[in-house]
């Protein structure tokens, strides 16, 4: 029942996650990981995808920054 209520709330509220922004200190380029929507939330893969995205950019020298 709780899953149904959550799914219904997501449907009406446009459920998605908050994006994470990263900037390269040398180039100043800003990239974004996310937001992730219903498909990722439904499968439970959001934490893995977000961590993977952030880790990939950090390996390239990017650092987390506040959003615009």
N, C-alpha and C positions, 0 to 999 in steps of 0.2 A: 504494500500500500504506500509506504513512504517513497519508494522509487517512482511510483506512478505520480505522486504529488510533485516530486522533484522534476520529473520529465514535463509535467504540465506547466509548472512554473517556468521552466526553461523555454518552453515553446512560446509562452506569452511575453517573456521578458527578453528574448533574444540572447539566451544564455551563452556566455563566452568568458574567457579568462582575460586578465589584464596583460597587455604586452610588456615585455622587458626590453629596454633599450641599452645598447652598448656603443661606445665610441672608440675609434682607434686614435690613440694619442699622437701619432705621427701624421696621419692624413686628415684627422678631424671627421672622417666619415662615420655616420651614425647608422646602425642597423637595428633591426627589430626582430625579436623572437616572439611569436604569437601575434594576436590573440588566437587561442584555440577554441573552436566551437563545439557544437553538439556532437559531432562524430567522435572527436577525441574524448570529450567528457563521457560519452556513452560507453566507450571501450575502456576507459580508465587509463589511457596512455598519456594523459597530459603531463604528469610529472616527469616521465621518461623523455618525452619529446622536448619539453622545455629545458631540462638539464642538458640533454644532448646538444641542443641548439646553442645554449650559452657556453658550454664547454668547447664546442667547435670554434666559436668566435674568440674565446679567451685564449685558446692555443695560438691564434693568429695575432694576439696582442691587444685585442679589444678589452675595454673595461666597462663595467656597468655604470650607467648614469641615470639620473632621474628622467622621466618622460618629458616631452615638450610642453 
